[in-house]
Amino acid sequence: MYTWLASNYVAKFLLEIGTEELPPDFSRLAPEQLEVLVARDFQQRRLKYGSIKCTSTPRRLVLLVEDLANYTTDIEELQKGPPASKAFNAGVPTDAAKGFAKRFDLDLDNLEVRDTAKGAFLFAKIVEPGVPTRKLLEELIPQWISSLEGRRFMRWSIGELRFSRPIRWIVAFLGDKTIPAVLNGSSPVVSSGCLTRGNRLYKKDVLINSAEDYLQAISDSGVEIDRSKRISIIKALVTEASENRKAYPDLPAVLLEELADLVELPSLIFGVFDESFLDLPAEVLSTVMRVHQRYIPLYQKKRANDPLLMDARGSLLPCFICISNCLPEAKDIVRRGNERVLRARLSDAEFFVKSDLSVTSSNRVNQLSGVTFSEGLGSLLDRVKRIEWLSELLINELKFTSDNANSLRRAAYFCKHDLVSQMVGEFPELQGVIGAKYLLAEGEERDVAMAVLEHYLPRGATDELPESDIG
């Protein structure tokens, strides 16, 4: 039988793990892992707390625990001994009672007789006192860090510790007292202290005096520690900039979260690119900007929605939004740098499109014979032939008209031709989309081109379904 006794007083606990720039996926997932580890260990060690909050920036993981007890809870255990009839003889303790008291290093006066369903027995009350939280945290902090998991962990210098990126500093406070944790295995060995680092562009250390002072001190150093707030800031900046230009931002949730994990204090930079690139398909421009450069494309609010268009002049604006970590005085330099990088990327895409259009789709179908689909399943051309065979079954089963049957045969023949195109080789996300556009540009029937695009749908549970019969 156990009873937890109350601890003395509480304080705020801060742990900051400072690193080189973390990959966005680890920065997003690590706080949840850390919160689970901390809650589990506090529960197992009888350590009372109010709330746990974990967050991250590209350069740090932060744990804040409110109202953490300064001692683990005392635990009281009631141990059952021999029957009272054997423990006492005419009121005098027997050897059984003395042995029971000696076993728990207690005086005989600390034993008591209690009635049970099986009669009176001798009992001993054992109290295990709580241990100081600071001492416990010295042990737990290195364990938490080494228990975090992620993709492509690394070692650095000559140390044996593995982590997503090199760990450079640790700040640990319980109230206004530092916790002397040591991260063995790192190179050099990292010990906790009271110095953190603000926004990298400020190039200065920040002194932390207590866990209570941390949020204000880190905010004053150019860091928004709350990941959810960074997301809100980015959304607000993008919304305002888009509305000022009467545009619609192409900002999916995945990109929004990634941007929040790339900057510590979001600022918005508005860039432009040459209008001649609008001769490229809108999906190509958007993919280059979103997937490869983490920019936000801007669409016209009233735009052409034809997915087979070969140019973006009726849909995209020749501009983009970049979310940066730069200082206000450096925005022009950063903008010019991003515009230069994007220009090079779009020039590559322009070259790929021109090169692809110089080869017929039929020639690309023939090239599929040189690409393995899967071991034991032949080439991509073998796969196409199986799709053609299945299409014939559908034609017979669904009683297609001759026109629809011919369109389905053509779509099945061309459905994978763009997999050997230079554009899909560089941007795999565009498979099907770019293949359909190439077919229409060559003069293929629209329903055939649309079926090539739609046969990849749905790409996921929330994606749209094909709308055409052939698709």
Salt bridges, closest charged atoms under 4 A:
GLU16 OE2 - ARG60 NH1 3.09
GLU20 OE2 - ARG168 NE 2.99
GLU20 OE1 - ARG200 NH2 3.38
GLU21 OE1 - ARG200 NH2 2.84
ASP25 OD2 - ARG151 NH2 2.72
ASP41 OD1 - ARG40 NE 3.06
ASP41 OD1 - ARG45 NH1 3.60
GLU66 OE2 - LYS12 NZ 3.31
GLU112 OE1 - ARG114 NE 2.90
GLU128 OE2 - ARG46 NH2 3.70
GLU139 OE2 - ARG45 NH2 3.62
GLU160 OE1 - ARG155 NE 3.65
ASP226 OD2 - LYS53 NZ 2.80
ASP250 OD2 - ARG290 NE 2.90
GLU257 OE1 - ARG227 NH2 3.07
GLU258 OE2 - ARG294 NE 2.78
ASP261 OD1 - ARG227 NE 2.77
ASP261 OD1 - ARG230 NH2 4.00
GLU264 OE2 - ARG60 NE 3.11
ASP279 OD1 - ARG313 NE 2.86
GLU283 OE1 - LYS437 NZ 3.00
ASP306 OD1 - ARG446 NH2 2.78
ASP332 OD1 - ARG335 NH2 3.86
GLU339 OE1 - ARG335 NH1 3.28
GLU392 OE2 - ARG409 NE 2.54
GLU426 OE2 - ARG345 NH1 3.38
GLU442 OE2 - ARG364 NH2 3.97
GLU444 OE1 - ARG410 NH2 2.82
ASP463 OD2 - ARG459 NH1 3.91
